[in-house]
Amino acid sequence: MKIKIEKGIPISGQGSLKSKSSVYRKVFAEMEVGDSFLIKAANSVDKLKARSLLTRAALNAGVKITTRTDEDGNLRVWKTD
């Protein structure tokens, strides 16, 4: 397999995951146990990325969460502790 190496391509989206993670940490701080919110996910890859980001944000915030996919394929997140 031949991989083309390219030069001079700027890195896009730098820090975007970190900023999203901090947004979720703030949301978790405002939530009470049993509260939930919905994340609209376009596809299964988006859901996987969101779950990973949410898990890390919850761990950093010191809270526990659980997620479920609803009948429309979106991700619902509950604060459980």
C-alpha positions as MATLAB code, in Angstrom:
seq = 'MKIKIEKGIPISGQGSLKSKSSVYRKVFAEMEVGDSFLIKAANSVDKLKARSLLTRAALNAGVKITTRTDEDGNLRVWKTD';
ca = [
       0.000    0.000    0.000;
       1.320    3.438   -0.926;
       0.631    6.329    1.449;
       0.998    9.845    0.106;
       2.781   12.171    2.542;
       1.588   15.770    2.374;
       3.274   18.898    3.713;
       1.851   22.264    4.749;
      -1.624   21.039    5.732;
      -2.799   22.952    8.856;
      -4.129   20.954   11.788;
      -7.849   21.625   12.115;
     -10.024   21.280   15.170;
      -7.096   21.463   17.580;
      -8.418   21.497   21.128;
     -12.024   20.912   20.109;
     -12.362   17.691   22.133;
     -10.890   19.374   25.194;
     -13.324   22.271   24.947;
     -16.281   19.899   24.454;
     -15.128   17.894   27.447;
     -15.068   21.028   29.619;
     -18.598   21.908   28.453;
     -19.826   18.475   29.531;
     -18.037   18.770   32.888;
     -19.904   22.037   33.508;
     -23.199   20.398   32.539;
     -22.516   17.484   34.897;
     -21.860   19.964   37.720;
     -25.270   21.570   37.134;
     -27.131   18.260   36.917;
     -28.720   16.387   39.784;
     -28.708   12.596   40.009;
     -31.418   11.284   37.696;
     -31.245   14.272   35.307;
     -30.520   13.527   31.651;
     -29.805   15.200   28.332;
     -29.960   14.130   24.692;
     -27.166   14.148   22.124;
     -28.266   13.843   18.512;
     -25.919   11.465   16.737;
     -25.801   11.188   12.955;
     -24.378    7.656   12.970;
     -22.829    4.945   15.142;
     -19.349    6.471   14.836;
     -20.642    9.776   16.249;
     -22.259    7.886   19.134;
     -19.031    6.040   19.878;
     -17.035    9.286   19.881;
     -19.633   10.976   22.086;
     -19.660    8.098   24.576;
     -15.882    8.182   24.809;
     -15.821   11.941   25.331;
     -18.640   11.782   27.894;
     -16.947    8.986   29.828;
     -13.714   10.977   30.052;
     -15.548   14.172   31.031;
     -17.512   12.343   33.736;
     -14.350   10.756   35.094;
     -12.640   14.159   35.234;
     -15.719   15.680   36.902;
     -15.874   12.867   39.468;
     -19.414   11.828   38.527;
     -20.958    8.651   37.198;
     -23.115    8.513   34.112;
     -24.938    5.989   32.004;
     -25.945    6.278   28.357;
     -28.617    4.655   26.222;
     -29.512    4.898   22.561;
     -33.134    5.916   22.018;
     -35.502    4.677   19.307;
     -34.339    7.473   16.957;
     -30.678    6.497   17.321;
     -29.781    9.442   19.558;
     -27.783    9.180   22.765;
     -29.386    9.962   26.136;
     -27.054   10.608   29.075;
     -28.091   10.298   32.733;
     -26.151   11.386   35.802;
     -26.249    8.417   38.185;
     -23.982    9.539   41.052;
];
